Amino acid sequence: MTAAADVLSSARRIADDLLFPAATTVDTADRIPDGHLDALAAAGLYGLGGPVSAGGLELDLAVFCDVIEIMAGGCLATTFVWLQHHGAVRALMASDNAALARQWLEPLCRGSRRAGVALVGRLPGPALLRAEAVPGGYVFDGTAPWVTGWGMIDVLHTLARDDDGNVIAALLPVGPHGASITADRLELAAVNASATVSLRFSQHFVPAALVSGLQPHSDLLASDASGLRVNGSLALGVAARCCQLALAADWSPAKALDRELAAVRDALDAADGSSLPAARAAASAFAYRAAGLLAAAAGSQSVLVTAHPQRLAREALFLLVFGSRPAIKAELLRLLAGPATSS
């Protein structure tokens, strides 16, 4: 077996034997069970794309996306928390701050330390989280509205923007910060166990030793499409689980639905920077439709809180808005509106 085959086999085992059976219970919990995240670490999945020299697996994007899809079909909440971690690993791999990378890459790749992300600094429009250069580092001030895994992470890969149009990346330890960082828990209709919060930074000092990089905001926006394929695997995973349940129930349209899933996946794989938003929108719209069709096929039991169809439907709803961009939203609205009707 190749390393990739071993990883995919481990991911399927975890998703099918551990995550999926507990998914409806986790759905109503306040946080992800430690055992779920520990199992991912034991399988090496926290270092999926990390360098071998730091204990990572250094697998390519295609395998990474396959693993995300498998995991998302097991438990989207767990996958959502785990997925954020890799943003910090990638940032350290690209960082010129060798001392910071030496300190954090190996424990992050091994999953003995875990990371979240606050990527608000890359968004278009006015800066929500601002960075001001001061002696010895920066001061961060503002808001990061969506931060996942609070209480389950050790460090936070954080992007803030300065007045010169640069994005400053820093790896911030998570811990008591007094009044300089405060968290407000957000109650979500799906993946609530992800412990997602809104963070408020109030003149929080960031030492230069924690800064992992600086990049013009315009350059970051230009490269933004590269992450859309990865996020699209979340929708594929939810849709794949819907197809699997429909096939197991011997529901007559299930085979056609499964073939459509393969076509949606192929379109995402083939998309380039200009076509990725449309392909990503198609994946999210398909997951939403597949979940609706599964609920209709399963009938009235679908609305029981212990039933998978209602959970998958709410997860599909979540994926209509997670990580969206104006181009994705516009395409989603077109797809979901359906054919125009004449009066």
DRENSE-695735 format. One record per residue (C-alpha): residue number from 1; residue in one letter; y, z negated, x negated. Coordinates in Angstrom, 2 decimals, padded with zeros to 5 digits, m for minus. Layout:
! residues N
<seq=NUM; type=A; v=Y; w=Z; u=X>
...
This chain:
! residues 343
<seq=1; type=M; v=000.00; w=000.00; u=000.00>
<seq=2; type=T; v=003.55; w=000.71; u=m001.17>
<seq=3; type=A; v=006.20; w=m002.01; u=m001.26>
<seq=4; type=A; v=007.89; w=m000.39; u=001.74>
<seq=5; type=A; v=004.64; w=m000.35; u=003.73>
<seq=6; type=D; v=004.04; w=m004.02; u=002.93>
<seq=7; type=V; v=007.54; w=m004.96; u=004.04>
<seq=8; type=L; v=007.23; w=m003.03; u=007.31>
<seq=9; type=S; v=003.86; w=m004.63; u=007.99>
<seq=10; type=S; v=005.32; w=m008.11; u=007.40>
<seq=11; type=A; v=008.30; w=m007.33; u=009.61>
<seq=12; type=R; v=006.03; w=m006.19; u=012.47>
<seq=13; type=R; v=003.90; w=m009.30; u=012.17>
<seq=14; type=I; v=006.93; w=m011.59; u=012.30>
<seq=15; type=A; v=008.54; w=m009.67; u=015.15>
<seq=16; type=D; v=005.42; w=m009.45; u=017.30>
<seq=17; type=D; v=003.72; w=m012.78; u=016.55>
<seq=18; type=L; v=006.70; w=m015.12; u=016.03>
<seq=19; type=L; v=009.95; w=m013.72; u=017.37>
<seq=20; type=F; v=009.00; w=m011.88; u=020.56>
<seq=21; type=P; v=006.84; w=m014.63; u=022.13>
<seq=22; type=A; v=009.71; w=m017.11; u=021.68>
<seq=23; type=A; v=012.58; w=m014.73; u=022.52>
<seq=24; type=T; v=013.28; w=m015.95; u=026.07>
<seq=25; type=T; v=013.25; w=m019.57; u=024.86>
<seq=26; type=V; v=015.56; w=m018.80; u=021.95>
<seq=27; type=D; v=017.80; w=m016.91; u=024.38>
<seq=28; type=T; v=018.76; w=m020.20; u=026.05>
<seq=29; type=A; v=018.97; w=m022.26; u=022.84>
<seq=30; type=D; v=022.10; w=m023.33; u=020.96>
<seq=31; type=R; v=020.90; w=m021.90; u=017.66>
<seq=32; type=I; v=018.12; w=m019.93; u=016.01>
<seq=33; type=P; v=015.07; w=m022.05; u=015.13>
<seq=34; type=D; v=014.94; w=m022.81; u=011.42>
<seq=35; type=G; v=011.34; w=m021.58; u=011.38>
<seq=36; type=H; v=012.43; w=m018.08; u=012.37>
<seq=37; type=L; v=014.88; w=m017.76; u=009.48>
<seq=38; type=D; v=012.50; w=m019.46; u=007.03>
<seq=39; type=A; v=009.80; w=m016.90; u=007.94>
<seq=40; type=L; v=012.19; w=m014.07; u=007.13>
<seq=41; type=A; v=013.01; w=m015.68; u=003.79>
<seq=42; type=A; v=009.32; w=m016.21; u=002.96>
<seq=43; type=A; v=008.68; w=m012.50; u=003.61>
<seq=44; type=G; v=011.49; w=m011.53; u=001.23>
<seq=45; type=L; v=013.56; w=m009.98; u=004.00>
<seq=46; type=Y; v=016.81; w=m011.69; u=002.98>
<seq=47; type=G; v=016.71; w=m009.61; u=m000.20>
<seq=48; type=L; v=015.72; w=m006.37; u=001.47>
<seq=49; type=G; v=018.38; w=m004.27; u=m000.26>
<seq=50; type=G; v=019.15; w=m006.66; u=m003.11>
<seq=51; type=P; v=018.39; w=m005.91; u=m006.77>
<seq=52; type=V; v=014.93; w=m006.67; u=m008.13>
<seq=53; type=S; v=016.59; w=m008.49; u=m011.04>
<seq=54; type=A; v=017.89; w=m011.09; u=m008.55>
<seq=55; type=G; v=014.66; w=m011.39; u=m006.57>
<seq=56; type=G; v=015.48; w=m008.65; u=m004.10>
<seq=57; type=L; v=013.29; w=m005.78; u=m002.92>
<seq=58; type=E; v=015.82; w=m002.98; u=m003.56>
<seq=59; type=L; v=014.45; w=m000.84; u=m000.73>
<seq=60; type=D; v=016.32; w=002.20; u=000.51>
<seq=61; type=L; v=018.46; w=002.57; u=003.62>
<seq=62; type=A; v=015.72; w=004.22; u=005.66>
<seq=63; type=V; v=013.36; w=001.27; u=005.22>
<seq=64; type=F; v=016.22; w=m001.16; u=005.82>
<seq=65; type=C; v=016.97; w=000.52; u=009.14>
<seq=66; type=D; v=013.28; w=000.52; u=010.11>
<seq=67; type=V; v=013.07; w=m003.23; u=009.47>
<seq=68; type=I; v=016.20; w=m003.90; u=011.53>
<seq=69; type=E; v=014.74; w=m001.91; u=014.42>
<seq=70; type=I; v=011.45; w=m003.81; u=014.25>
<seq=71; type=M; v=013.17; w=m007.19; u=014.10>
<seq=72; type=A; v=015.61; w=m006.39; u=016.91>
<seq=73; type=G; v=012.66; w=m005.57; u=019.14>
<seq=74; type=G; v=011.34; w=m009.08; u=018.48>
<seq=75; type=C; v=014.47; w=m011.19; u=018.99>
<seq=76; type=L; v=017.96; w=m009.73; u=018.86>
<seq=77; type=A; v=019.63; w=m013.12; u=018.37>
<seq=78; type=T; v=017.59; w=m013.86; u=015.24>
<seq=79; type=T; v=018.09; w=m010.33; u=013.93>
<seq=80; type=F; v=021.84; w=m010.53; u=014.55>
<seq=81; type=V; v=022.20; w=m013.67; u=012.41>
<seq=82; type=W; v=019.92; w=m012.31; u=009.66>
<seq=83; type=L; v=021.65; w=m008.91; u=009.56>
<seq=84; type=Q; v=025.08; w=m010.38; u=008.73>
<seq=85; type=H; v=023.65; w=m011.84; u=005.52>
<seq=86; type=H; v=023.20; w=m008.43; u=003.92>
<seq=87; type=G; v=026.92; w=m007.71; u=003.98>
<seq=88; type=A; v=027.44; w=m010.49; u=001.45>
<seq=89; type=V; v=024.57; w=m009.24; u=m000.72>
<seq=90; type=R; v=026.01; w=m005.71; u=m000.78>
<seq=91; type=A; v=029.49; w=m007.04; u=m001.60>
<seq=92; type=L; v=028.18; w=m009.02; u=m004.58>
<seq=93; type=M; v=026.19; w=m006.05; u=m005.84>
<seq=94; type=A; v=029.40; w=m004.00; u=m005.92>
<seq=95; type=S; v=031.62; w=m006.79; u=m007.24>
<seq=96; type=D; v=033.34; w=m006.87; u=m010.62>
<seq=97; type=N; v=033.22; w=m010.69; u=m010.46>
<seq=98; type=A; v=030.11; w=m011.09; u=m012.60>
<seq=99; type=A; v=030.22; w=m014.89; u=m012.55>
<seq=100; type=L; v=030.28; w=m014.99; u=m008.74>
<seq=101; type=A; v=027.40; w=m012.52; u=m008.55>
<seq=102; type=R; v=025.36; w=m014.53; u=m011.07>
<seq=103; type=Q; v=025.90; w=m017.68; u=m009.03>
<seq=104; type=W; v=025.03; w=m016.28; u=m005.61>
<seq=105; type=L; v=022.96; w=m013.08; u=m005.74>
<seq=106; type=E; v=019.61; w=m014.65; u=m006.55>
<seq=107; type=P; v=019.70; w=m017.50; u=m004.00>
<seq=108; type=L; v=020.95; w=m015.08; u=m001.35>
<seq=109; type=C; v=018.24; w=m012.50; u=m002.10>
<seq=110; type=R; v=015.57; w=m015.20; u=m001.97>
<seq=111; type=G; v=016.97; w=m016.63; u=001.26>
<seq=112; type=S; v=017.31; w=m020.13; u=m000.17>
<seq=113; type=R; v=021.02; w=m019.71; u=000.61>
<seq=114; type=R; v=022.24; w=m017.67; u=003.56>
<seq=115; type=A; v=025.45; w=m015.83; u=004.29>
<seq=116; type=G; v=027.55; w=m014.71; u=007.21>
<seq=117; type=V; v=030.46; w=m012.29; u=007.40>
<seq=118; type=A; v=034.03; w=m012.32; u=008.67>
<seq=119; type=L; v=035.00; w=m008.66; u=008.42>
<seq=120; type=V; v=038.19; w=m008.77; u=010.45>
<seq=121; type=G; v=040.20; w=m007.57; u=007.45>
<seq=122; type=R; v=038.67; w=m004.08; u=007.68>
<seq=123; type=L; v=039.69; w=m003.46; u=011.29>
<seq=124; type=P; v=042.47; w=m000.97; u=012.11>
<seq=125; type=G; v=045.75; w=m002.22; u=013.52>
<seq=126; type=P; v=047.78; w=m005.31; u=012.58>
<seq=127; type=A; v=046.07; w=m007.78; u=010.25>
<seq=128; type=L; v=044.53; w=m010.72; u=012.09>
<seq=129; type=L; v=043.64; w=m012.50; u=008.86>
<seq=130; type=R; v=046.28; w=m012.30; u=006.16>
<seq=131; type=A; v=046.01; w=m012.93; u=002.42>
<seq=132; type=E; v=048.97; w=m014.03; u=000.30>
<seq=133; type=A; v=048.73; w=m014.08; u=m003.49>
<seq=134; type=V; v=049.60; w=m017.49; u=m004.96>
<seq=135; type=P; v=049.07; w=m018.98; u=m008.42>
<seq=136; type=G; v=045.34; w=m019.26; u=m009.02>
<seq=137; type=G; v=044.20; w=m017.18; u=m006.07>
<seq=138; type=Y; v=045.15; w=m016.46; u=m002.45>
<seq=139; type=V; v=046.03; w=m018.24; u=000.74>
<seq=140; type=F; v=044.25; w=m016.97; u=003.87>
<seq=141; type=D; v=045.98; w=m017.45; u=007.19>
<seq=142; type=G; v=045.07; w=m016.13; u=010.63>
<seq=143; type=T; v=041.97; w=m015.61; u=012.74>
<seq=144; type=A; v=038.47; w=m014.18; u=012.35>
<seq=145; type=P; v=037.51; w=m013.81; u=016.03>
<seq=146; type=W; v=033.75; w=m013.14; u=015.61>
<seq=147; type=V; v=031.71; w=m015.04; u=013.01>
<seq=148; type=T; v=027.96; w=m015.32; u=013.55>
<seq=149; type=G; v=025.49; w=m017.95; u=012.38>
<seq=150; type=W; v=027.87; w=m020.90; u=012.20>
<seq=151; type=G; v=025.88; w=m023.95; u=011.20>
<seq=152; type=M; v=023.12; w=m021.75; u=009.76>
<seq=153; type=I; v=024.95; w=m020.21; u=006.78>
<seq=154; type=D; v=026.05; w=m021.50; u=003.39>
<seq=155; type=V; v=028.71; w=m018.93; u=002.47>
<seq=156; type=L; v=030.94; w=m016.49; u=004.32>
<seq=157; type=H; v=031.79; w=m013.00; u=003.03>
<seq=158; type=T; v=035.40; w=m012.81; u=004.25>
<seq=159; type=L; v=037.88; w=m009.92; u=004.33>
<seq=160; type=A; v=041.62; w=m010.54; u=004.63>
<seq=161; type=R; v=044.55; w=m008.16; u=004.23>
<seq=162; type=D; v=047.72; w=m008.56; u=002.20>
<seq=163; type=D; v=051.18; w=m007.13; u=002.86>
<seq=164; type=D; v=050.59; w=m004.27; u=000.41>
<seq=165; type=G; v=047.76; w=m002.80; u=002.47>
<seq=166; type=N; v=044.93; w=m004.17; u=000.35>
<seq=167; type=V; v=041.80; w=m005.90; u=001.60>
<seq=168; type=I; v=040.80; w=m008.97; u=m000.38>
<seq=169; type=A; v=037.11; w=m009.91; u=m000.23>
<seq=170; type=A; v=036.04; w=m013.46; u=m000.97>
<seq=171; type=L; v=032.81; w=m015.46; u=m000.77>
<seq=172; type=L; v=033.79; w=m018.74; u=000.82>
<seq=173; type=P; v=031.51; w=m021.80; u=000.84>
<seq=174; type=V; v=030.91; w=m023.08; u=004.36>
<seq=175; type=G; v=031.52; w=m026.80; u=004.72>
<seq=176; type=P; v=034.11; w=m029.35; u=005.77>
<seq=177; type=H; v=037.54; w=m027.83; u=005.19>
<seq=178; type=G; v=039.67; w=m030.24; u=007.19>
<seq=179; type=A; v=042.37; w=m028.48; u=009.12>
<seq=180; type=S; v=042.43; w=m025.35; u=006.92>
<seq=181; type=I; v=039.41; w=m023.78; u=008.68>
<seq=182; type=T; v=038.51; w=m024.66; u=012.26>
<seq=183; type=A; v=035.79; w=m023.14; u=014.44>
<seq=184; type=D; v=035.67; w=m022.65; u=018.21>
<seq=185; type=R; v=032.23; w=m021.87; u=019.63>
<seq=186; type=L; v=032.03; w=m018.75; u=021.81>
<seq=187; type=E; v=029.64; w=m018.71; u=024.77>
<seq=188; type=L; v=027.95; w=m015.31; u=024.94>
<seq=189; type=A; v=026.03; w=m013.69; u=027.79>
<seq=190; type=A; v=023.41; w=m012.54; u=025.26>
<seq=191; type=V; v=022.37; w=m013.64; u=021.74>
<seq=192; type=N; v=024.10; w=m016.97; u=022.38>
<seq=193; type=A; v=021.74; w=m018.70; u=019.93>
<seq=194; type=S; v=023.51; w=m016.73; u=017.19>
<seq=195; type=A; v=026.11; w=m019.53; u=017.20>
<seq=196; type=T; v=029.06; w=m017.16; u=017.14>
<seq=197; type=V; v=032.48; w=m018.74; u=016.63>
<seq=198; type=S; v=036.12; w=m017.84; u=016.29>
<seq=199; type=L; v=037.54; w=m019.13; u=013.01>
<seq=200; type=R; v=041.13; w=m020.16; u=012.47>
<seq=201; type=F; v=042.42; w=m020.17; u=008.87>
<seq=202; type=S; v=045.51; w=m022.32; u=008.34>
<seq=203; type=Q; v=046.90; w=m021.81; u=004.83>
<seq=204; type=H; v=043.39; w=m021.97; u=003.38>
<seq=205; type=F; v=043.44; w=m021.72; u=m000.42>
<seq=206; type=V; v=040.91; w=m019.30; u=m001.95>
<seq=207; type=P; v=040.50; w=m019.67; u=m005.74>
<seq=208; type=A; v=040.44; w=m016.43; u=m007.72>
<seq=209; type=A; v=036.88; w=m017.33; u=m008.86>
<seq=210; type=L; v=035.68; w=m016.74; u=m005.27>
<seq=211; type=V; v=037.30; w=m013.31; u=m004.92>
<seq=212; type=S; v=034.64; w=m010.60; u=m005.02>
<seq=213; type=G; v=036.90; w=m007.55; u=m004.75>
<seq=214; type=L; v=040.12; w=m005.84; u=m003.74>
<seq=215; type=Q; v=040.31; w=m002.44; u=m002.06>
<seq=216; type=P; v=043.01; w=m000.42; u=m000.26>
<seq=217; type=H; v=042.62; w=m000.80; u=003.48>
<seq=218; type=S; v=042.79; w=002.98; u=003.90>
<seq=219; type=D; v=039.76; w=003.43; u=001.63>
<seq=220; type=L; v=037.80; w=000.84; u=003.58>
<seq=221; type=L; v=038.58; w=002.56; u=006.87>
<seq=222; type=A; v=037.45; w=005.89; u=005.45>
<seq=223; type=S; v=034.06; w=004.42; u=004.50>
<seq=224; type=D; v=033.60; w=002.53; u=007.76>
<seq=225; type=A; v=031.24; w=005.09; u=009.30>
<seq=226; type=S; v=028.57; w=004.27; u=006.71>
<seq=227; type=G; v=027.68; w=001.07; u=008.54>
<seq=228; type=L; v=027.20; w=002.70; u=011.92>
<seq=229; type=R; v=023.66; w=003.91; u=011.18>
<seq=230; type=V; v=022.55; w=000.36; u=010.30>
<seq=231; type=N; v=023.99; w=m001.13; u=013.49>
<seq=232; type=G; v=022.41; w=001.66; u=015.52>
<seq=233; type=S; v=018.99; w=000.24; u=014.62>
<seq=234; type=L; v=019.73; w=m002.80; u=016.79>
<seq=235; type=A; v=019.91; w=m000.56; u=019.86>
<seq=236; type=L; v=016.79; w=001.31; u=018.77>
<seq=237; type=G; v=014.92; w=m001.98; u=018.50>
<seq=238; type=V; v=015.86; w=m003.16; u=021.99>
<seq=239; type=A; v=015.00; w=000.28; u=023.41>
<seq=240; type=A; v=011.68; w=000.37; u=021.53>
<seq=241; type=R; v=010.63; w=m002.97; u=023.02>
<seq=242; type=C; v=011.52; w=m001.68; u=026.49>
<seq=243; type=C; v=009.36; w=001.40; u=025.86>
<seq=244; type=Q; v=006.49; w=m000.74; u=024.57>
<seq=245; type=L; v=006.54; w=m002.98; u=027.66>
<seq=246; type=A; v=006.74; w=000.05; u=029.95>
<seq=247; type=L; v=003.79; w=001.71; u=028.20>
<seq=248; type=A; v=001.75; w=m001.51; u=028.37>
<seq=249; type=A; v=002.38; w=m001.68; u=032.12>
<seq=250; type=D; v=001.22; w=001.96; u=032.45>
<seq=251; type=W; v=004.51; w=002.89; u=034.11>
<seq=252; type=S; v=004.42; w=006.66; u=034.65>
<seq=253; type=P; v=007.80; w=007.64; u=033.02>
<seq=254; type=A; v=007.06; w=005.48; u=029.95>
<seq=255; type=K; v=005.76; w=008.30; u=027.74>
<seq=256; type=A; v=008.83; w=010.43; u=028.39>
<seq=257; type=L; v=011.03; w=007.42; u=027.63>
<seq=258; type=D; v=009.19; w=006.87; u=024.35>
<seq=259; type=R; v=009.68; w=010.53; u=023.37>
<seq=260; type=E; v=013.38; w=010.21; u=024.11>
<seq=261; type=L; v=013.55; w=007.16; u=021.85>
<seq=262; type=A; v=012.15; w=009.24; u=018.99>
<seq=263; type=A; v=014.78; w=011.92; u=019.61>
<seq=264; type=V; v=017.60; w=009.34; u=019.65>
<seq=265; type=R; v=016.31; w=007.89; u=016.37>
<seq=266; type=D; v=016.10; w=011.36; u=014.78>
<seq=267; type=A; v=019.68; w=012.10; u=015.84>
<seq=268; type=L; v=020.90; w=008.92; u=014.17>
<seq=269; type=D; v=019.00; w=009.73; u=010.99>
<seq=270; type=A; v=020.41; w=013.26; u=010.87>
<seq=271; type=A; v=024.03; w=012.32; u=011.66>
<seq=272; type=D; v=026.77; w=012.52; u=009.05>
<seq=273; type=G; v=030.09; w=010.68; u=008.96>
<seq=274; type=S; v=031.68; w=012.84; u=011.63>
<seq=275; type=S; v=028.73; w=012.79; u=014.05>
<seq=276; type=L; v=027.60; w=009.18; u=013.55>
<seq=277; type=P; v=029.90; w=007.68; u=016.23>
<seq=278; type=A; v=028.41; w=009.97; u=018.90>
<seq=279; type=A; v=024.84; w=009.30; u=017.70>
<seq=280; type=R; v=025.49; w=005.57; u=017.63>
<seq=281; type=A; v=026.93; w=005.71; u=021.18>
<seq=282; type=A; v=023.89; w=007.66; u=022.36>
<seq=283; type=A; v=021.58; w=004.98; u=020.93>
<seq=284; type=S; v=023.44; w=002.17; u=022.70>
<seq=285; type=A; v=023.57; w=004.11; u=025.97>
<seq=286; type=F; v=019.85; w=004.84; u=025.73>
<seq=287; type=A; v=019.00; w=001.16; u=025.15>
<seq=288; type=Y; v=021.08; w=000.25; u=028.20>
<seq=289; type=R; v=019.30; w=002.83; u=030.33>
<seq=290; type=A; v=015.85; w=001.93; u=029.00>
<seq=291; type=A; v=016.43; w=m001.74; u=029.80>
<seq=292; type=G; v=017.61; w=m000.87; u=033.30>
<seq=293; type=L; v=014.60; w=001.33; u=033.91>
<seq=294; type=L; v=012.25; w=m001.39; u=032.66>
<seq=295; type=A; v=013.85; w=m003.95; u=034.99>
<seq=296; type=A; v=013.54; w=m001.60; u=037.95>
<seq=297; type=A; v=009.91; w=m000.85; u=037.14>
<seq=298; type=A; v=009.02; w=m004.53; u=036.73>
<seq=299; type=G; v=010.60; w=m005.33; u=040.09>
<seq=300; type=S; v=011.85; w=m008.68; u=041.34>
<seq=301; type=Q; v=010.21; w=m010.64; u=038.51>
<seq=302; type=S; v=012.76; w=m009.04; u=036.17>
<seq=303; type=V; v=015.44; w=m011.51; u=037.26>
<seq=304; type=L; v=013.43; w=m014.60; u=036.34>
<seq=305; type=V; v=015.02; w=m016.36; u=033.37>
<seq=306; type=T; v=011.60; w=m016.44; u=031.68>
<seq=307; type=A; v=011.17; w=m012.67; u=031.99>
<seq=308; type=H; v=011.82; w=m010.27; u=029.13>
<seq=309; type=P; v=013.44; w=m007.45; u=031.20>
<seq=310; type=Q; v=016.54; w=m009.48; u=032.13>
<seq=311; type=R; v=016.95; w=m010.63; u=028.52>
<seq=312; type=L; v=016.60; w=m007.09; u=027.19>
<seq=313; type=A; v=019.09; w=m005.84; u=029.77>
<seq=314; type=R; v=021.66; w=m008.42; u=028.64>
<seq=315; type=E; v=020.99; w=m007.58; u=025.00>
<seq=316; type=A; v=021.53; w=m003.89; u=025.77>
<seq=317; type=L; v=024.82; w=m004.80; u=027.47>
<seq=318; type=F; v=025.83; w=m006.71; u=024.34>
<seq=319; type=L; v=025.08; w=m003.66; u=022.18>
<seq=320; type=L; v=027.43; w=m001.51; u=024.25>
<seq=321; type=V; v=030.34; w=m003.47; u=022.77>
<seq=322; type=F; v=029.07; w=m004.90; u=019.46>
<seq=323; type=G; v=030.52; w=m003.17; u=016.39>
<seq=324; type=S; v=032.25; w=m000.59; u=018.55>
<seq=325; type=R; v=034.99; w=001.75; u=017.38>
<seq=326; type=P; v=037.39; w=003.88; u=019.44>
<seq=327; type=A; v=035.26; w=007.02; u=018.93>
<seq=328; type=I; v=032.08; w=005.17; u=019.94>
<seq=329; type=K; v=033.74; w=003.67; u=023.00>
<seq=330; type=A; v=035.07; w=007.03; u=024.16>
<seq=331; type=E; v=031.63; w=008.62; u=023.83>
<seq=332; type=L; v=029.97; w=005.70; u=025.60>
<seq=333; type=L; v=032.36; w=005.98; u=028.52>
<seq=334; type=R; v=031.56; w=009.68; u=028.77>
<seq=335; type=L; v=027.82; w=009.10; u=028.62>
<seq=336; type=L; v=027.77; w=006.20; u=031.06>
<seq=337; type=A; v=030.06; w=007.92; u=033.55>
<seq=338; type=G; v=027.42; w=010.61; u=034.02>
<seq=339; type=P; v=028.06; w=013.97; u=035.66>
<seq=340; type=A; v=031.24; w=014.32; u=037.68>
<seq=341; type=T; v=030.73; w=014.24; u=041.43>
<seq=342; type=S; v=032.57; w=016.43; u=043.86>
<seq=343; type=S; v=034.14; w=014.97; u=046.97>
